[in-house]
Amino acid sequence: MKQIVSDQERSRLDERIAETERRTGTQIVLSVIQRSDSYAELPWKAFALGASGAGLILLLLYWRLYDWYPDVSARIMVSGMLSCGALLALLSVMLPRFAKCFLSDYRAEAEVRQYAKSLFLDRELFATRKRSGILLLLSLFERRVVVLPDRGVDDRFGEADVEKMIAAMTPFLKRKQIGQAFDAGLDYLTRILTTASPEACNDELPNEIIGEKGI
């Protein structure tokens, strides 16, 4: 996987994680994912749009130019439709930004959240003494942020706080400023969860950023 966060940035964020954990009494894990699903349907959606759009254009041209070109065969029209559909399907495979035009917000949100929950379980982020783990996940293709707090911090970090934290991080993610997005999230956690007399706690989860290609 291509390195998304530089070594220098990783080192800086590791220090920030340790400081935030000390202040808040939580265990924080950061993760950056290239994409949360393969979205096999996107090329087919692109193909359908290209073929139907080309078919409509060719039909209008045939209707307008029939008197001049009455012998145009259906085979030529079908070939044009298939070629246009294949071109858009290929573009959706080669250009992620173009493919994203065919991805609904609901589908993207559901897949990123599902990936985050799976990672939370696979990496055993629940295995802390006070169930105080918090996962901050960025999915680059979908440009989505997911924050998953364990049940040990539910009483201090509710759903409204999660939504506000995501809102603070998302603008940086959309500008591909990964470090700044994590900074915004850690700043929010510090502001909301800092205790009056933070306890000394063991570092139960690794501070290093989890980077995965995804599905």
N, C-alpha and C positions, 0 to 999 in steps of 0.2 A: 504493500500500500504506500502510495506517495505520502511523504511526510507533510502533514498539514500544519502542525505547530512546530516551530523551530526548537532546537535543544535549549536555547537561551530562554525562550518563552515558557517551555516546559518547566525549567528550573525555577523561574519566577513564580509560576502558578503553583508549583509544589510548596513553595514557601507560603504563598497566600492561603493555600488549603490548610496547612498546619496551623497558621495563625487564626484562621476562621474557626477551625475545630476547637482550638483552645478557648476562644471567646464564647463559643456557642454550646460547647459540650456535645457536639454531633460528630459523626464520621461521614466525610464528604468524598464522593467519587465523581470525577469528570469523565465524560466520554464523547468522542467525535466519531460519527458514522458517515460513510460516503452515501449510502442509500439504504433504506429500511426494507425494501422489497424489490424484486426484479420487474414488477409491473408488466408482465408478458402481454397484457391486453393493449398497451399503448401503441405499438406498431400497427395492430389491427384497426384501432380507432383511426389512426392516421391514414391507413390504406382506404378505409371506408369513406373518409372525408374526401380524399383525393379522387377516388373513383367516382363517387356521386357528384362531386363538383365538376369534374371533367365531363361526365355524362350529360349534365345539365347544359354546360356550355356548348358541347358538340351538338346536342339536340337543337338548341336555339340557332346555331350556325347552319345546321342542315335545313331547318325550316326557312331561314332567311335566304339561303343560297341554293335552294333546291332547283330553281329554274335554270341556274347556270351549271350546276353539277348534279344532275339527276342520277348519275350512275355510281355515286359514292356508296360503297358496300357497307353492310353492318359490321363486317370483319374489321374494317378500318376504325370504325367508331369504338368497337369493343377494345381493340388494341390500344387506342388512345386512352380510354378509361383505365385499363389495367396498368399502362405505363405510368400514368399520373399517380395512381394509387401506390404503385411500387416505389416511386420516387419519394413520396411523403413518408412511407413506411421506413425507407432507408434513412431518411433525414432524422426520423425520430430515434433511430438506433445510434446514429453517429453524433447527434447534437442533443445533449441532455436538456438544454434550455428549451429547445423546440419540443421535445418529448413531454416536458412538464406542462405544456399548453393543453395536453389531453388528460391530465391528472386532476381529478376533483379534489377539492379541499377536504371533504369528508373522508375520502379513501386515504389520502396522505396522512391525515391526523390519526386515523385508526391504525395504519400500518406502523407509524413511528411509535405510537404508544404501545402497541403489541411488542415491538422489538425491544423497547425499553424495559417492559415487564419481564421479557424473556432473559435479557441481560442481567437484570437485577437478581433473578433466580439462579442463572447459570454461574454467575460470579459470587454467589452466596453473600450478597450485600446485606442480607438480613442477619448474618451471623455476628452480631455485636451484642455485648453484654446487656445493654439497655435498649436494643432495637432502635438505635439512633442514627441509622444510615440514611443518607440523602443522595440520590443519583441525579446529576445534571447531565442530560444527553442532548447533543446537537446532531441533527441529521441534515447533511448538506444538500442533497438533491431536493428534498422536500422543503428545505428551509424551515424546519420545525424544531421547537424546543420542547422537551419533556422534563418535568421535575417530579421525581418519585420519592417522597419521604416515607420512611418506615413508620410503623405505628407508635414507636416510642416518642415521636415528636409531634404527633397529631394534635395534642392539646395546645401546642405553642405555634403550630404552623398549619393553618387551615387552608381550605380550597381557595378562598379569596386571596390569601397570601401567595399561593402557587400561581394563580392567574396574573397577579401584579408582577411577580418575579419573571414570568415568561414574557410579559409585555415589555419589561425593562431589557431583556436579553435579545429579543427578536430583531430589533432594528440593526444591531451590530452583526448578527448572523446574516441578515440579508445583504449586508455590505462585505461579507466574508471576513469580518474582523473577529476571528475566533477568540483570541486572547481577551479582547475587550468585552465580548459577550460573556465569557466566564467571569471576568472582573465584575460586571454588572450583577451577575447572579450572586457572587460571593459577597459583594457589598450589601445586597439586599438581605441575605441571610444574617450577616453581622448586625445589621440595623434591627432586624426583627427578633432574632434569637439570642442576642448577647445577654448573658446572665449577670447579675450584680456581683457575684463572687464565683467566677468560673472554676470548675473543679479540674484538678490535674487528671488527665485521662490518657490511657494507652492509645497508641495509634493502631487501631484494630483492622483498618482497611488500608490498602496501599494508596499512596497519594498520587502515583503516576497516572497520567491521562490514558484512558483506554481508547485506542484507535483501531477501528475495524472497517473493512471494506463493506461489510453488510452482505445483503443477499443479492 
